[in-house]
Amino acid sequence: MVPVHPICHRTIHATLSNAELARTYADAMALRSHPAIARFLGWIADKPADFHAPTLSAGRRRR
């Protein structure tokens, strides 16, 4: 198990279902290849470690 920052964890679960995570994005490289996750990582990269922002709920997923 890899520790994940809370904002990253929320974004992952707002973007992908548990089934998708298990089936297709079970490792970090695959997860980073998802277009929405890649955009998020590009956006969050220059934020401070204690940065927090609202996350879209699972009902408003963008793929």
N, C-alpha and C positions, 0 to 999 in steps of 0.2 A: 504494500500500500504506500502511496506517495502522498505526503501532506499537500493540501491545496488551499490556497488563500480563500477565505469565505466568498469574496466577490467572484472569483473564478469558479468556485463550486456552484454558486447560484446560477451563473451564466451557462455553465455546462448543462445543468439540469433544466434550465429554461429553454435550452436549444434542442437537447436530445433526450429521448426517453431512456429508461433503464435498459430496455431491450436493445435499442440502437447502440447504446454504450457497450453492452456485453457482446453484441453480434459484430459490430463493425469498428468501434472506436475503443477497444480494450487497452490499447497502449498509447503512450504520450505522442508518439510520432503520428499515428493515425488520427488522434484527436486534434492535433494541431493542423492537420490537413483539411479538416472540415472548414468550408468557406466562412461561415459565421464565426466560428471559434478563431480562425486565423485573423479575421477583421478585429475581433475583440482583443486578441493578443497584441496586435499592432497598435490599437488605441490605448491599451492599458500599460504598455511597455514603459512609457515615460512618466507614469504616475508614481507618487511616493508609496511606500509599502503599506502605510496606514490609510490609503485612499479607499473610500467607499462611495458607491453610487447606487441608485435604484436599478433593479434588474427587471426586465420584462417578465411577466408571469408566464407559466407554461401555456396558458390559454391564448397568449399573444405571441407564440413562437414565430421566429423568422428563420427561414432556411435558405 
